[in-house]
C-alpha cells in the first residue's frame, strides 16, 4: 500500500466501534485520501469478515491496523491528539472545523505524529476520552440531522487533510511533547493543585478539563513541560517543608 509520505504521520483512531463493517468502510475512506495508519481501541469481533468486505480493496489497512485495549495505550507516541465530537459545548475552547484543523496540523506533520480520534457510532467520545485530547474537532452539519455516519465523518476529515497536504504550506519546525508526557504533567498538576487546596479532591475533573483545554491550546513542547513540572516540583518541596 502506498500512503502519502506526509500524511503517514496521521493516525485514525477508532474507539469502541460497534460494527466491523464500519471499520472496513473507514479503511476504504482512508485509502481514498492517502492515509494508512489505523488504530482500533477495543474493536468488535468480526466473525463474518464484514470489515474486509466493506473495505473493498483497502484490506492492507485492516491487516496493518494496531489494536489497543484502551485509548491511553493507543495514544502512546503521539504528539498531538484531536478528538471528534458532535457537541462543541460551552466549556470547550479548542474546537475547530476539519478545514481549520487540517490547515494547522499539516505544517506540523514533518516532525510530529498526530492522532484523530473517533468514538463509537452510538455515543461518540465520552468526557474522559475527550480529556485525553488536546484539541476538539466538530464537523458542521444541518441542525435538523447533525449526526454523521462514522465512515462519512472520517472521510470529511481525511479529505481536508489530503487537500491541505497539497497546498504547499511551509512546515513548522516544532516537536511537540508526546501524549504520554502530557498525561504525566496533568497528573502532576492535579496532585499539586489538590495538595494546595485549589481543587475539590472529590470532583477535580471539571477544573482539570479546563486546564487541559488551556494547555492544549498552547501545543506544549518538551521544554515547556520541563519548565512547568519544575515549577510544580518546587511547590511540592515547599509544601513538604511546611512553608
MITOR-98156 format. One record per residue (C-alpha): residue number from 1; residue in three letters; x, y, z. Coordinates in steps of 0.2 Angstrom, whole numbers. Layout:
// residues N
NODE    nr   rest    east   north      up
NODE   NUM    ala       X       Y       Z
...
This chain:
// residues 243
NODE    nr   rest    east   north      up
NODE     1    unk       0       0       0
NODE     2    unk       7      17      -5
NODE     3    unk       1      31       8
NODE     4    unk       6      49       6
NODE     5    unk      23      52      15
NODE     6    unk      17      67      23
NODE     7    unk       1      60      29
NODE     8    unk      10      45      36
NODE     9    unk      11      54      52
NODE    10    unk      -8      54      54
NODE    11    unk     -16      40      63
NODE    12    unk     -35      37      63
NODE    13    unk     -41      30      80
NODE    14    unk     -57      22      82
NODE    15    unk     -63      19     100
NODE    16    unk     -76       6     104
NODE    17    unk     -83       4      86
NODE    18    unk     -99      -6      87
NODE    19    unk     -99     -14      69
NODE    20    unk     -84     -22      59
NODE    21    unk     -92     -16      43
NODE    22    unk     -90       2      49
NODE    23    unk     -71      -1      52
NODE    24    unk     -70      -8      34
NODE    25    unk     -79       7      27
NODE    26    unk     -67      19      37
NODE    27    unk     -52       9      30
NODE    28    unk     -58      12      12
NODE    29    unk     -61      31      16
NODE    30    unk     -43      32      22
NODE    31    unk     -35      23       7
NODE    32    unk     -45      35      -4
NODE    33    unk     -37      50       4
NODE    34    unk     -19      44       6
NODE    35    unk     -20      39      25
NODE    36    unk     -13      22      30
NODE    37    unk     -12      21      49
NODE    38    unk     -27      14      58
NODE    39    unk     -28      11      77
NODE    40    unk     -43       1      84
NODE    41    unk     -47       3     103
NODE    42    unk     -57     -12     109
NODE    43    unk     -64     -17      92
NODE    44    unk     -78     -29      90
NODE    45    unk     -76     -47      84
NODE    46    unk     -78     -50      66
NODE    47    unk     -84     -67      63
NODE    48    unk     -91     -64      46
NODE    49    unk     -77     -54      39
NODE    50    unk     -88     -39      37
NODE    51    unk     -73     -27      38
NODE    52    unk     -64     -34      23
NODE    53    unk     -80     -34      13
NODE    54    unk     -83     -16      16
NODE    55    unk     -65     -11      14
NODE    56    unk     -67     -15      -4
NODE    57    unk     -48     -15      -8
NODE    58    unk     -41      -7       7
NODE    59    unk     -38     -24      16
NODE    60    unk     -20     -19      19
NODE    61    unk     -25      -5      31
NODE    62    unk     -35     -18      40
NODE    63    unk     -21     -30      41
NODE    64    unk      -9     -17      47
NODE    65    unk     -21      -9      60
NODE    66    unk     -14      -8      78
NODE    67    unk     -26     -14      91
NODE    68    unk     -26      -7     109
NODE    69    unk     -36     -11     124
NODE    70    unk     -38       7     130
NODE    71    unk     -37      25     122
NODE    72    unk     -22      29     133
NODE    73    unk     -12      14     126
NODE    74    unk     -17      19     108
NODE    75    unk     -10      36     110
NODE    76    unk       7      31     116
NODE    77    unk      20      40     105
NODE    78    unk       8      53      98
NODE    79    unk      12      72      99
NODE    80    unk      -5      79      96
NODE    81    unk     -22      71      99
NODE    82    unk     -38      78      91
NODE    83    unk     -54      71      97
NODE    84    unk     -70      72      87
NODE    85    unk     -87      77      94
NODE    86    unk    -104      82      88
NODE    87    unk    -106      93     103
NODE    88    unk     -95     108     105
NODE    89    unk    -100     113     122
NODE    90    unk     -98     129     131
NODE    91    unk     -83     123     141
NODE    92    unk     -73     118     126
NODE    93    unk     -62     131     119
NODE    94    unk     -51     121     107
NODE    95    unk     -65     117      94
NODE    96    unk     -61     118      76
NODE    97    unk     -69     113      60
NODE    98    unk     -60      99      49
NODE    99    unk     -53     113      37
NODE   100    unk     -46     123      51
NODE   101    unk     -39     108      59
NODE   102    unk     -30     102      43
NODE   103    unk     -23     119      39
NODE   104    unk     -15     120      56
NODE   105    unk     -10     101      58
NODE   106    unk      -2      98      41
NODE   107    unk      13     110      44
NODE   108    unk      17     100      60
NODE   109    unk      17      83      51
NODE   110    unk      36      83      46
NODE   111    unk      41      81      64
NODE   112    unk      26      76      74
NODE   113    unk      14      61      75
NODE   114    unk      -5      67      75
NODE   115    unk     -20      56      80
NODE   116    unk     -38      60      76
NODE   117    unk     -49      50      87
NODE   118    unk     -67      45      83
NODE   119    unk     -79      37      96
NODE   120    unk     -92      24      94
NODE   121    unk    -106      26      82
NODE   122    unk    -119      27      96
NODE   123    unk    -111      38     110
NODE   124    unk     -96      46     102
NODE   125    unk     -81      50     114
NODE   126    unk     -86      52     132
NODE   127    unk     -79      66     143
NODE   128    unk     -65      55     150
NODE   129    unk     -59      51     132
NODE   130    unk     -61      69     126
NODE   131    unk     -50      74     141
NODE   132    unk     -36      64     133
NODE   133    unk     -37      75     118
NODE   134    unk     -28      92     117
NODE   135    unk     -40      99     104
NODE   136    unk     -58      95      98
NODE   137    unk     -64      94      80
NODE   138    unk     -83      96      76
NODE   139    unk     -90      94      58
NODE   140    unk    -103     107      54
NODE   141    unk    -119      99      49
NODE   142    unk    -138     103      47
NODE   143    unk    -145     106      65
NODE   144    unk    -160      96      59
NODE   145    unk    -149      80      57
NODE   146    unk    -131      83      63
NODE   147    unk    -126      65      67
NODE   148    unk    -114      58      53
NODE   149    unk    -111      40      50
NODE   150    unk     -93      35      56
NODE   151    unk     -86      32      39
NODE   152    unk     -93      48      32
NODE   153    unk     -86      58      47
NODE   154    unk     -69      50      44
NODE   155    unk     -70      54      25
NODE   156    unk     -73      73      29
NODE   157    unk     -58      74      40
NODE   158    unk     -47      64      28
NODE   159    unk     -52      74      13
NODE   160    unk     -47      90      22
NODE   161    unk     -30      83      27
NODE   162    unk     -27      77       9
NODE   163    unk     -31      94       2
NODE   164    unk     -21     103      15
NODE   165    unk      -6      92      12
NODE   166    unk      -6      98      -6
NODE   167    unk      -6     117      -4
NODE   168    unk      12     119      -1
NODE   169    unk      10     125      17
NODE   170    unk      28     128      25
NODE   171    unk      32     116      38
NODE   172    unk      34     122      56
NODE   173    unk      50     115      64
NODE   174    unk      42     111      81
NODE   175    unk      42      95      90
NODE   176    unk      28      94     102
NODE   177    unk      28      85     119
NODE   178    unk      21      67     117
NODE   179    unk       4      62     124
NODE   180    unk      12      52     137
NODE   181    unk      22      66     144
NODE   182    unk       7      77     144
NODE   183    unk      -3      65     154
NODE   184    unk      11      64     167
NODE   185    unk      11      83     168
NODE   186    unk      -8      83     170
NODE   187    unk      -7      70     184
NODE   188    unk       7      80     192
NODE   189    unk      -3      96     191
NODE   190    unk     -19      88     198
NODE   191    unk      -9      81     213
NODE   192    unk      -1      98     217
NODE   193    unk     -17     108     215
NODE   194    unk     -26      96     226
NODE   195    unk     -12      97     239
NODE   196    unk     -13     116     240
NODE   197    unk     -32     115     241
NODE   198    unk     -36     123     224
NODE   199    unk     -45     108     218
NODE   200    unk     -60      99     226
NODE   201    unk     -52      82     229
NODE   202    unk     -69      74     227
NODE   203    unk     -73      82     210
NODE   204    unk     -57      88     201
NODE   205    unk     -62      83     184
NODE   206    unk     -71      99     178
NODE   207    unk     -57     111     183
NODE   208    unk     -44      99     176
NODE   209    unk     -54      98     160
NODE   210    unk     -52     117     159
NODE   211    unk     -33     116     162
NODE   212    unk     -32     103     149
NODE   213    unk     -40     115     136
NODE   214    unk     -29     129     142
NODE   215    unk     -13     120     139
NODE   216    unk     -19     111     124
NODE   217    unk     -21     127     115
NODE   218    unk      -3     131     119
NODE   219    unk       3     114     110
NODE   220    unk      17     112     123
NODE   221    unk      34     106     118
NODE   222    unk      46      96     129
NODE   223    unk      55     111     136
NODE   224    unk      38     119     141
NODE   225    unk      34     103     150
NODE   226    unk      50     103     159
NODE   227    unk      48     121     165
NODE   228    unk      30     118     171
NODE   229    unk      34     102     180
NODE   230    unk      49     111     188
NODE   231    unk      38     124     195
NODE   232    unk      26     110     202
NODE   233    unk      41     101     210
NODE   234    unk      46     117     218
NODE   235    unk      28     120     225
NODE   236    unk      29     101     231
NODE   237    unk      45     104     240
NODE   238    unk      38     120     249
NODE   239    unk      23     110     254
NODE   240    unk      34      96     262
NODE   241    unk      44     109     271
NODE   242    unk      28     117     278
NODE   243    unk      32     134     272
